[in-house]
Amino acid sequence: MTNEEFGLRVGCSESMASRLRSGDRRPGADLRDRIIKAFGYDRDLDALREVMEASASAETFGRFLRERVFKEVVST
């Protein structure tokens, strides 16, 4: 998924998608909720818990997006 596709799906700019993806920015509550709904995390309690915990820090949320949404292989 590209930053543009992500932005269109959740209703944010491509540049915001890039900042979220890189871990430079964490989502506000409204954007986080749109991401949860857009990717169906609200239908899976474990996934919902994971995204809620990840959104506490920009770096952790970026890693979550790269692994779960953008499907990148993230090395530790």
SETORDO-619982 format. One record per atom (N, C-alpha, C, O): x, y, z; residue in three letters. Coordinates in steps of 0.02 Angstrom, whole numbers, plus 50000, padded with zeros to 5 digits. Layout:
// residues N
XYZala...
***
This chain:
// residues 76
500424994250000met500005000050000met500455006250000met500955006450035met500265011049961thr500645017249958thr500385022250009thr499835021350036thr500765027550020asn500525032950064asn499895036050037asn499435037850074asn499865036849971glu499275039749939glu498665035349951glu498125037849969glu498725028749940glu498165024149951glu497945024250024glu497345024350039glu498425024350070phe498255024650141phe497875031050156phe497355030950189phe498125036650131gly497795043150143gly497085043250117gly496635045750151gly496985040650057leu496305040450029leu495855035950071leu495265037550081leu496115030550096arg495705025750134arg495505028450202arg494945027150225arg495955032150235val495795034550303val495615041950306val495405044450358val495695045450250gly495515052550248gly496055057150277gly495905061550317gly496665056050255cys497215060550275cys497645061950214cys497585058550162cys498085066750219ser498515068450163ser499065063150155ser499215059250200ser499345063050096glu499895058450082glu500495060050127glu500845055550150glu500605066450140ser501165068350183ser501045066250256ser501515064250290ser500425066550279met500265064150346met500375056550349met500645054050398met500165053050298ala500265045850295ala501015044250300ala501215039650335ala501415048050265ser502135047050266ser502425048250336ser502845044450359ser502195053550369arg502445055050436arg502225049750486arg502615047950531arg501615047150479leu501385041750523leu501795035450511leu502025032250559leu501885033850448arg502245027750428arg502965027750453arg503225022650474arg503285033550450ser503995034050469ser504085034550545ser504645033950569ser503535035550582gly503585036150654gly503755043250676gly503955044250734gly503685048050632asp503805055050649asp503205058250683asp503265063550715asp502625055250676arg502005058150701arg501555052650726arg501535047250696arg501195053850780arg500695048950802arg500015051950787arg499935058050785arg499515047650776pro498855050350757pro498485053250816pro498565050950873pro498095058350802gly497625060750852gly497065055750859gly497025050950820gly496635056650907ala496095051850920ala495635050950860ala495435045250845ala495465056350825asp495015055850767asp495335051750711asp495015047250683asp495955053150695leu496295049450642leu496405042250662leu496315037650622leu496595041150725arg496685034250749arg496035030350741arg496045024550719arg495475033450758asp494825030050752asp494655028550679asp494365023350664asp494825033150634arg494705031850562arg495135026150537arg494905022150496arg495755025750561ile496195020250542ile495915013650567ile495905008650531ile495685013550629ile495385007550659ile494805005150617ile494754999150602ile494365009650597lys493775007650558lys493965005750486lys493705000750460lys494415009450456ala494605008250386ala494915001350376ala494844998350323ala495264998950427phe495604992450421phe495274986950461phe495554981450468phe494684988350489gly494294983150523gly494564980950590gly494374975650615gly495004984950620tyr495264983050685tyr494734983250740tyr494824980250793tyr494184986750728asp493634986950776asp493254980350780asp492844979450826asp493384975850734arg493044969250734arg493464963850766arg493234958150771arg494064965450787asp494534960650816asp494824963750879asp495234968350875asp494624961150936leu494834964250999leu495594964251009leu495864969051036leu495934958950987asp496664958850994asp496984964150950asp497444967650971asp496744964850889ala497014969950843ala496854976950869ala497264981450865ala496254977850895leu496054984250923leu496504986150982leu496734991850987leu496624981451025arg497064982651083arg497764984451059arg498084988951086arg498004980851009glu498674982150982glu498734989150953glu499224992650966glu498244991350914val498274997950884val498215003350937val498535008650932val497805002250987met497725007151041met498375007951080met498575013551096met498705002351095glu499345002651131glu499875005851088glu500285009851112glu499895004251023ala500395006950978ala500325014450970ala500825017950959ala499725017050975ser499615024150962ser499865028551019ser499825034751014ser500125025651072ala500395029551127ala501045033051108ala501215038151139ala501405030451059ser502035033651038ser502085033650963ser501865028950930ser502365038950935ala502425039650863ala502855034050834ala502675031150782ala503405032450866glu503855027250841glu503505020450840glu503565016750791glu503165018850894thr502815012350898thr502245012050848thr502125006750817thr501885017550838phe501335017550791phe501605016850719phe501305013350679phe502155020150705gly502465019550638gly502655012350624gly502535009750569gly502945009050673arg503125002050665arg502504997650654arg502504993250611arg501984998950693phe501354995350684phe501094996150613phe500914991150581phe501085002350588leu500845003450519leu501285000050468leu501024996950421leu501945000450476arg502384997250427arg502284989750426arg502294986750372arg502174986650483glu502094979350486glu501394977150466glu501314972450427glu500884980450492arg500194978050484arg499824980950424arg499414977550394arg499964987150407val499594990550354val499984990750288val499734988850236val500604993050293phe501014993750232phe501374987250215phe501684986650162phe501334982450260lys501604975750249lys502354975650234lys502584971750192lys502714980050267glu503444980150259glu503754975250308glu503474973950361glu504314972650290val504694968450336val505114973250377val505524977150350val505014973050443val505354977650488val505864973750528val505694969050563val506484975650522ser507004972250562ser507064975650630ser506944981650636ser507254971850679thr507314974550747thr508024976150764thr508164978550819thr
***
